[in-house]
Amino acid sequence: MEVYFEAANELFITSGLSDLFKINTVLFGCPLPGYLVMLCVALVLLYLAIGRGFEPLLLVPIAFGALLVNLPLSGIVEEGGFLRYLYFGAEYEIYPLIIFLGIGALTDFSPLLANPVTFLLGAAAQLGVFVAFIWANSWGFSIKEAASIGIIGGADGPTSIYLTMKLRQAQILPAIAVAAYSYMSLVPLIQPPIIRLLTTKADRTISMAQLRPVSVRERILFPIICTIVSGLVLPACVPLIGMLMFGNLLRECGVTERLSQSAQNEILNITTVFLGLAVGSTMGAEQFLREDTIKIIILGLVAFMFSTAGGVLFGQLMKVLSGGRINPMIGSAGVSAVPMAARVVQRVAQSENPGNYLLMHAMGPNVAGVIGTAVAAGVLLTLLSK
């Protein structure tokens, strides 16, 4: 019988249960069983993704990756473990760039080309990036950490991950990724109150003239010209802009339908799974359960709110300059959450005037925001990579 007890004891010691309740992290001076806490965090994220629909395509892989890495003694993230090798694609910025390829193949830039002035709204909606960057740096983060935090304001998860890894700030990657994708999913909750605060009822009922048709030639030339111009002006943004525009060229050129469909579907879906698991693999208890994580979540919200406000306020200026022909609400769509931010504008517009259709007008600044966030990341990289 003693032999059986010894065998059972040995089995328990070598199991994850023996480490699950160990005090292995301290948060705000309080010792915590880190593995157990992070398993709970992973389950909450899974609930938000599956039960509430918060960015499920990436939040489910991230949450499950966090669950896997916090099962004690599994070795799945150690040297030789599966997630360690999967992390290679995030560590060397491969996954975000492939995702940009897929986004480009999915994106129709016609609303932007039909009304090029909305480029300015996409630029104005980067206000939160630089507000949060300055705030984070004054709150004790290093200047490179502050840049990684600030880019959350663009509401673009792949760009946030790309910049964070490019600046070699892997220690804050989990918090950056969770904040970026959480706030992207919360666009329908965060943006309407800000829009209503900065606009009047009369503003919200403004109708806009129908957009002009965009020729096939324009749609083909745009990704080529955009890549050349952005590459010459800001070389650091070439990887992001280049892959985005290459994907869009596959979509628009008319002779690469199979490649376009692959980029939109199989390639994008597989890479999303790999990126999510790789990010989740960094959410170990010691890396995630830190005071800085709470600060990053707060700063991410600040960044997103200021970006929304920047777009709306610039929209107000454009309304005045256009003699009231531009609805300032479309400026809020200047963040990169495509097409969710544009749909929010449409929903708010129709709540005031059921016959008002602003979706395609809002898509202009929305797709401009994708370019704007990539350019903002390029600016930060150029200034901070030396």
N, C-alpha and C positions, 0 to 999 in steps of 0.2 A: 504493500500500500504506500509506503514511503517513497518508493520509486515513482509511483504515479503522481504523488504530490510534487515531487521534484520536477517531473516532466511538465506538469501543468504550470508550475511556477516559472520554469524556463520559457515556456511558450508565452506566458503573460509578459515576461520581461522583454522578450524580443518582438512583442506586438506593439502596434501603435497606441494601444490603450494605455500603456505604461507611461507614455509621454504626453498624452492628450491633456491631462490636467496639471501638468507642470507649470510653474510660474516662470515663464520665459520672456516676458516683456513688461515694460513699465510705461504707462501712459498718464501724464499729468500727476506723476508721483504715486500712482496706484498700480501695484503689481497685478498682472493679469495672466490667466492661462491662454497664451497667444493663439495656439492652434485651435482651441475650442472657440475663441472669439471670432477668428477668421473663418472657421467653418460656418458660423452663424451669419457672418457678413456675406459669404458666398451664397447661402440659402436665401438671404434677403434679396440679393441681386437677381437670383434666379426667379424669385417671386415677382419682382418688378418687371423683369423681361417677359416672363411667360404669362403671369396673371394680369399685369397692367399694360403690357405692350410697349414698355420703354426700350426703344432701340434693340429689339430682340435679336436681330441678325448678328450683332456683335456682342451685346451684353450677355447672351447665353454662353458663347464660347469663353468670354472673359471670366464669368462667374464659375464656370465648370473648371477652367484652368486654376482659379484660386482654390477651388475645392480640392483638386488633385494635389496641389503643392503643399497644402496644409494637412494632409494625411501623414502623420509622423512616420519616419523611417522608410518611406517608400522609395526614396532615392531617385524619383522621377525627374527631378530638376538638377541633380548632381551630375558631375562629369560622367558621361556614358549613359545618362538618363534620356528618355525620349524628349521631354520638354526642353532639356538643355540644348539639344540639337535644333529643335523647332524655333528656339529663341534666336538662333543665328540670323534668321530673316528679319527680325525686328532690330537686332543689335546693329546690323549693317544697313538699315533703312531700305531693305528690299521690298518688304510687304507694303508699306505705305505708297511706294511708287507704283507698284502693280495695281493697287486699288485706284490710284489716280488714273491709270490707263482705263480701267473699267468705268470710272465715273465719266471720263471724257467720252467714251463710247455711248454712254447713256444720256448725255446732255445735249439738248437742243439749244444752240446759242442764237437762234433766230430772233427771239424777243429782244435780246441785247443789241443785235445788229439793226433791228428795225427802229430802235430808239437808243442810239449810242450814248446819249447824255446820261443814261442810267449807270454807265460806268462810274460816274462820280458818286452815285449813291452807294455802290459797292465799296468804293474807297472810304467814304465817310463812315461806313459801318465798321471800320477797323479801329475806331476811336477807343473802344474798350481794350484792345490789345495793348495800346501804349499807356492807357490809364492804369491798368492792372500791372504792367511791367514796372512803372515807376513806383506804384504802391507796394508791390512785392519786394522791390529792392530796398525800400525804406523800412520794410517790416522785418528785415534781417536776412532775406534770401540773397545769395550771391547774384551777380548781374546775369549770369547765364541761366541760373534757376529762374530768375524773374522773367527772362525772355520766354522760357518754356511755359511758365504759368500764364503770361500775358496772351499767348497765342490761343488759349482756350476761348478768348473773346471772339475769335473768328467762327466759332461753332463748326469746326472742321476737325474731326478726330484724327484722320490720317496725317494731316499737316502738323497737328500737335505732337503726335508720336514721332514723326520725321524730325522735327526741329529739336525735340528733347534728346533724341539719340544722336543727332548730328552734333549737338553741343556737348555730348558725353555726360548727360545728366540722368543716367539710368536709375539712380537712387530715388528719383521722384516720378518715374514713369508710371507706376501703378496709379498714383493719385491723379496725375495729369489725364490719363486715359479714362478713368472712371468719371472724373469731373466733366471732361469734354463730351463724352457720349451721354452722360446723364442729362446735361443741360441741353444737348441737341434734342433729346427725347422730350424735354419739358418745354420746348418752344411754345406749344399751344397754351401753356399755363403762364409762362413768364411774360410773353410779349404783349398780349391784349391789354393788361393794365397800363403798361408803359405807353402804348399807342394812344390809349384814351386820355392819359394824363397830359400828353404833349400835343393833342389835336382837339379841335372843337367838333361839335356835331356837324357843322357846315363843312368842315374839312373832310370828314369821313364820308360825306355824301357826294363828293365831287366825282363826276364821271369823266373818263378819259376817252379820247378819240381812238378808233380802231387802228391797230398797228398796220403798217404797210407790209405787203408781201416781200419776202427776202429771196433773192434768186439763188439758184444752185451754185453759181460761180462765187457769190459772196460767201456762202457757207463753206466752200472748199478753200477759198483763199484765206479766210479768217484764221484757222489754226496755224497755217504756214506763216503768215505775217506776224501773228501774235508771238509765235515761238522765236522768230528772228529778232523782233524788236525787243522783247523782254530779255532775250539772251544777250543782246548787245548792251542794253542799258544796265541790267542787273544779272550778271552771270550766275550768281549763287542760286537764283530761282529756276535755272534751266532744268534740273531734274524733275521738279514738281510740274512746272508749266509745260515742259517738253512732253512728259508722259500724258498729261491731261489733253494736250492738243493732238498728240499722236492718236490717242483713242478717239478723239472727235473727228480726226481726218478719216480714220477707218469707217466711221459712221457715215460721213457726208460724201466721200469721194465716189461712191456708187459702184466700185469694182472690187470691194473687199468685204462683201456681206458676211461671208463665213467667219472672217477674222473679227469683224465687228460683233457678231453674235457670240463668238467665243469669249471676247473681252467682256461683254456685258453679262454673260451667264457663267460658264464653267470656270474661267480663270478668276473672275471676280469672287465667285462664291467660295472656291477652294482657298483663295488667299485670305478671305475674310475669316474663315475657320482657323487657319494657321495663325493669323495675326491675333485673333481673340485669345486663343490658347496660349500664345507666347506672352501676351500682356498679362494674362491671368497667372502665368507661372512666376511673375515677379511679385505677386501679392502675398509673399510669405509674411508671417506674423511680425518678424523683426523689421521688415522693410515697410510694411503698410501701417502698423499700429504705432504711429508717431504723431507728435503734436503738429509737425509740419503738414501732415495729411489734412488735418482739420483746416489749417490756414489756407491750403491750396483749394479746398472745396469752396471756402468763403470767397477767395480771390477770383476763382473761376466764375462764380455768380456775379460778382462785381463787374468782371470783364464783359460778360454776356449782356448785362443790363446796360452798360455804357455803350456797347456796340449798337444795340437796338436803338437807344436814345440818339446816338450820333447819326444814324441813318434817318430817323424821323425828323430831327432838327434840320438836317441838310435838305430833306424833302420839303420842309416849310420854306426854306430859302428858295428852292426851285419853284415852288408854287407861286411865290411872289414874283420871281423873275419871269415866269412863263405867263403871267397874267391870270393865274388861277386855273391853268389847264392841266396841272400835275397834282395828283392827290398825294399829299405828303406821307400817307401811310405806307406807300410802296417802299419808302426808304428803310423801313424796319426789315424788309426782306433782303437787305444788303448783306446779312450774315450768310454763312455758307450752308446752312441747313436746307438743302435742296431736296424736294420742293416744299418741305413742310412750312417754311417761313412764308412762302408765297401763298400757300393755302390759308394760313392764319389771316393774312391781309384780306383775302377774298371773304373769309368767314365774317370778319369784323365789318367789312364794307356792306355785306348783304344783311347783317343785323340792323344796319341803319337804313339801307335802301335795297330791298330785295331785287331790284332790277339792275343793280350796279355790278358789272363784271370786271374785276381788276386782276384776275389771276395771271393772264398773259403779260400785263403791264408789270406785275410784281415779279414775274420770272426773269425780267431783264436784270434788275439789281441783284436778284437771287443768284443767278449764274455769274454775274460780275463779282459777287462776293467770294466765290470759289477762287477766281483769279486774284482778287484783292488779298485774300488771306495768304495765298502762295507768295505773292509779292512782299507782303509784310514779313513773312518768314524769311524770304531772301534778304530783305533789308537787315533784319536782326542777325542773320548768319554773316552777312558781309561785315557788320560792325563788330561782331563778337568772336568770330572764328580765329582771329589772329592771336 
